Amino acid sequence: MGRSYEELVREGNEVPVAGWDFGWLEGRATEQRPSWGYQRLMSERLAAVSSALDLQTGGGEVLAGAPILPSLMAATESWPPNIAKATQLLHPRGVVVVADTDDSPLPFGDNAFDLVVSRHPVTVRWTEIARVLRPSGSYLAQHVGDASVFELVEYFIGPRPPAVRRTRHPDDDRAAAAAAGLEVVDLRYERLRVEFFDISAVVYFLRKVPWMVPDFDIHRDEETLRRMHTHITTAGSFVAHSTRFLIEARKP
């Protein structure tokens, strides 16, 4: 007999969600990976420059996966639990972790870095990225695309209007990068399959990325959670689709 709804929800609600490592979902959920391999591309670029900045590093897990870091390496993060985790993980490798809000000017001088990287930034400050890049420097990032995992979002909060579904469209980032004076040299977009195999994974995911379903609460949303639990038990999983795009922009 499978575990009860109450037990699964309690587990998903109690596990810590600090950092940007989704390892707890192993065996509980799967997400198809983009074909370009961001970790590998980022690592190759970091090994070839003398200075770099990782924006919104989370708990520093992605950056820590790079075998070789430049002699000058900085990272920013806004969420206090992540700042602490990133500091602990990255300081031993000589990375300066800077506390920074996601929408303020970057706390660095002009022309400071050969490379700026970011994986799944919440906000993208194109004019600031252009400012801190050295001439011929590049921004390389993997962004979350439009209507990502919206099957899950809309299950909880209903259909989103077209303008909301279009938010984070890659064409808008291409235009914003150009407006900031950067030349987009690569842009690749993919829609990827996501599966949740128990309701515990859903609860954990919605706590980990709280902007997906604002004010998510296991008590307030109990009716919806129970309905989804029944669906997963019957169908074997809840299927959604994430969208991701790789973007590289160069400063002339």
N, C-alpha and C positions, 0 to 999 in steps of 0.2 A: 504493500500500500504506500502511495506517495505521501510526502510530507504535507501537513495541513497548511491552508491559506495563512492562518495566524502565525504559524512558525516561520514560514517563508518571508512574510512581510516584516516581522520583527527582526529577522536576521538582516534583511536588506536595509532596514532603517537604522540599525545599530553599528554597522561596520564603518570605520573611518573613511572619509572621502577626500582627505588632503592629498595634494599632489596631482599629477596628470598621468599617473600609471593606472591603467584599467585591468591590471593583472587579476584582480579579484573576480572578474567576469569569466575567467577561463572555465570552460565547460558549462557555463550558464548562458552565454551569449556569444555570437560571432559577428564580425564585420569584415566584409571583403576589403582587401587592401588595394589602393590605387596602383596602377601598373608601373608608375615611374619610380617608386621607391624613394620617398623623400629622405629617409635617414641616410641612405647611401649617398644621394646627391649632395646633401648638406655636408656630410663627412668629407667628401672629396673636395668640396670648395673650401672648407675650413682648413684643410691641410695645405692649401695652396696660397694662403694670404697671411699677412703679418698682424692684422687687426680685424676684429669682428665683434658684432653685437647680436645677441639673441633676444628678441623682443617677446615679452609675455611668456617667459620660460616655464611657467607652471612650477612643478617641483624640481625642475632641472633634469628630468629623466631623459628627454630626447637629446639634449646637448651632451649629457654625460655619456651617451652612446657613441660619440665621435672618438675614434682612436687617437687622433692628433688634433690638438687645439693650437691656434696661433699664439704668439708670445703675448699679445694684448687681447684679452677676451673678457667681455662684459655681458651681463644679462640683466634684464629688468623683469619685475613681477609686482603685482599690486595686492594680491590676497595674502594677509599675514601668515596663515598656516603654510602656504606655498613658499613664501619668502624664507621662512625658517628651514623648510625641507630643502629648498634649492641651495641655500647657504651651506648647509651640512654636507650636501652631496658634491657641490661644485668648488667650494673653497680649497679643498685639498688639491685640486687640479689648477689652482691659480686663477680661477674665474672670480671677478668682482661682481657680486649680486647687489643690484641697486633697487631699493623700494621706490616704486613709481606708479602713479595712477595711470589708467588706460587712456585718458583723454587730455592729459596735460602735455606741455612741451617736453621733449626728451631732455634729460639732465646731462647733456654732452655738448661739446663745442661743435662748430661747423667743421666739415671735412675730416671727421674723426676716425672713420672706419672704411676699410676696403670692402667689407661685406656686412650686410645686415640680413639675418635670417629670422624666420618665425614659423611656428607650426600652430595652426588654428588660433590666430589672434582674435580677440573679442572685437577690438577696433583696430583700424589701420590708419595711421596718421601719415598720409603720403607726403605732405609738405615737410614734415619733420624727418621722415626717412631720407628724403632728397637732401635735406640740409646737412645731416650728419654723415652722409656718404661722401667719400673723396671722389674727385673726377675719375671717371672710368670704373667706379665702384658699382656693386650690384646688390640688389635686394632679391633674395631667393626664399620663397615661402610656399607652404601648403595652406590654403584657405578653405574653410567650410563654405560650401556653395549655397545656392538658393533652395528653400523648402526642404532642408536636410532633416531626415527622420520625421517628416511631417505626418506620416501615417500615425505615429505614436502621439505627436503633439495634438493632432486634430481628434484623436480618440478621446482625449481628456478635455479639450477646450473648444471643440467644434471647428467647422471650416474657417480658415483664415482668409481674409480678403486678398484679392490679386496683388495689391501693393505690398502686403506683408510676405506673400509667397515669393515675390520677386527680390526681396531684400537679400543682399550678398550675391547678386548675379555677377558673374565674372566680367561681363561687358562694362558694368559700372566701375569695377576696379581698374579695368584697362583705361577707361576715360579719366579716372581720378589720378592715376599714375602719370598719364600724359600731361594733365593739367598742372602737375607738380614739377614738370620738366624732365620726367624720366621716360626712357624708351623701353616699351615692353618687347622683349626679344623671345619670350616663350610663354605660352598660355595653353594649358591642357586641362580638360574637364572630364570627369567621369561620375556616373551614378552607380552606387555600390549596394549590394544586398546586406541587410542587417537582420539578424534573428535573435529573439529573446526566448530562452527555453524554460524559464520559470519567472514567477511574478517578483521574486526576490531581486532578480537582475534588473527588472523594470524600475523597482523602487530605488535601488542603488544608482542606476543611471540618471534618474530624474533628480536625485539629490546631488549627484556629481556635476551635472550641467543644469543648474537651477533656472537658467534663463529659458530653457525649453518650455517648461510648464510653470510659469511664475506662481509662487505661493503654493506649490505642490505640498500636500499634507496627507499622510496616510489615513487620518481620521476623516478629514473633509472629503477626500476622494475615495472613500472606502467602497461606495457602490460601483464606481468605475473600475477600481482595482479588482473587485470580486468578479465583475463581468469579464475582465481581461484574463483573470486566473482561470475561469471556466473555459474561455476560448483556447488558452495555451494547453490546458489539460486535454481538451478534445482534439485540437488540431496538431498538437506537438510543439508549436512555437507561434510567436507573433512576428510577422515579417514587416519590415520597413525598408526604406532606402535612404542612404546618406549620399550627399553630393560633396565632391572635393575638387579643387582645382589647384594646379601648380602654376605659379606665376613667377617669372623672372623679369626684372626691370633694371635697366642700366642707366647710370648717370653719365651724360656726355662729358 
